[in-house]
Amino acid sequence: MNKVILMGRLTKDPELRQSQNGISVARFTIAVNRRFAKDGQQQADFINCVAWRQTGEFIAKYFEKGSMIAVTPLPSCSAPR
């Protein structure tokens, strides 16, 4: 079994919205630095995240742009937009 833990900084403030059913949904992007830099320049991967219900409300309330955050995402596949 493999487990992924992503740790990085928020690229902007989380966006909290309500679904049509009244469920809270927070969307945010994490910049995760790569372990090794090429040519002395740091590189980062940008991971789009979605948090639902109380987790989304918590993130929207206590996190802002630049905050360090760690997430353990559920496996999912989605097509690029």
CORMORA-V72457 format. One record per residue. N is the residue number from 1. RES is the residue in three letters. OMEGA is omega in whole degrees, -180 to 180 (none if undefined). BURIAL is b if it has 16 or more other ideal C-beta (glycine too) atoms within 10 Angstrom, else e. D_FIRST is the distance of its C-alpha to the first C-alpha in Angstrom with 1 decimal. Layout:
n->(N | N)
res->(RES | RES)
omega->(OMEGA | OMEGA)
burial->(BURIAL | BURIAL)
d_first->(D_FIRST | D_FIRST)
//
This chain:
n->(1 | 2 | 3 | 4 | 5 | 6 | 7 | 8 | 9 | 10 | 11 | 12 | 13 | 14 | 15 | 16 | 17 | 18 | 19 | 20 | 21 | 22 | 23 | 24 | 25 | 26 | 27 | 28 | 29 | 30 | 31 | 32 | 33 | 34 | 35 | 36 | 37 | 38 | 39 | 40 | 41 | 42 | 43 | 44 | 45 | 46 | 47 | 48 | 49 | 50 | 51 | 52 | 53 | 54 | 55 | 56 | 57 | 58 | 59 | 60 | 61 | 62 | 63 | 64 | 65 | 66 | 67 | 68 | 69 | 70 | 71 | 72 | 73 | 74 | 75 | 76 | 77 | 78 | 79 | 80 | 81)
res->(MET | ASN | LYS | VAL | ILE | LEU | MET | GLY | ARG | LEU | THR | LYS | ASP | PRO | GLU | LEU | ARG | GLN | SER | GLN | ASN | GLY | ILE | SER | VAL | ALA | ARG | PHE | THR | ILE | ALA | VAL | ASN | ARG | ARG | PHE | ALA | LYS | ASP | GLY | GLN | GLN | GLN | ALA | ASP | PHE | ILE | ASN | CYS | VAL | ALA | TRP | ARG | GLN | THR | GLY | GLU | PHE | ILE | ALA | LYS | TYR | PHE | GLU | LYS | GLY | SER | MET | ILE | ALA | VAL | THR | PRO | LEU | PRO | SER | CYS | SER | ALA | PRO | ARG)
omega->(178 | 177 | -179 | 172 | 179 | 179 | -179 | -179 | 177 | -179 | 175 | 180 | 177 | 180 | -179 | 177 | 176 | 175 | 179 | 179 | 179 | 180 | 180 | 179 | 177 | 177 | -180 | 179 | 179 | 172 | -179 | 179 | 175 | -176 | -179 | 180 | 176 | 178 | 177 | 179 | 179 | 177 | -179 | 171 | -179 | -174 | 176 | -177 | 175 | 177 | -175 | 172 | -175 | 179 | 178 | 178 | 179 | -179 | -179 | -177 | -170 | -179 | 178 | 180 | 178 | 179 | 175 | -179 | 175 | -180 | 172 | -173 | 170 | 180 | 177 | 176 | 175 | 180 | 177 | 179 | none)
burial->(e | e | e | e | e | e | e | b | b | b | e | e | e | b | e | b | e | e | e | e | e | e | e | b | b | b | e | b | e | b | e | e | e | e | e | e | e | e | e | e | e | e | e | e | e | e | e | e | b | e | b | e | e | e | e | b | b | e | b | b | e | e | b | e | e | e | e | e | b | e | b | e | e | e | e | e | e | e | e | e | e)
d_first->(0.0 | 3.8 | 6.7 | 10.2 | 13.4 | 16.6 | 19.8 | 23.2 | 26.6 | 27.9 | 30.2 | 32.5 | 32.9 | 30.6 | 32.3 | 32.5 | 33.7 | 34.1 | 33.0 | 35.7 | 34.5 | 34.9 | 31.2 | 30.7 | 28.6 | 28.2 | 27.5 | 27.0 | 26.0 | 24.2 | 25.3 | 22.6 | 24.2 | 22.8 | 22.4 | 25.1 | 28.3 | 30.4 | 34.1 | 33.8 | 33.0 | 30.0 | 27.9 | 25.8 | 23.5 | 24.5 | 21.9 | 23.4 | 22.2 | 23.3 | 23.3 | 24.8 | 27.3 | 27.6 | 24.8 | 26.8 | 30.0 | 28.8 | 27.7 | 31.0 | 33.0 | 31.7 | 30.4 | 32.6 | 32.7 | 31.6 | 29.6 | 26.5 | 23.5 | 19.7 | 17.5 | 13.9 | 14.3 | 13.2 | 12.3 | 15.7 | 18.1 | 21.7 | 24.6 | 26.5 | 29.6)
//
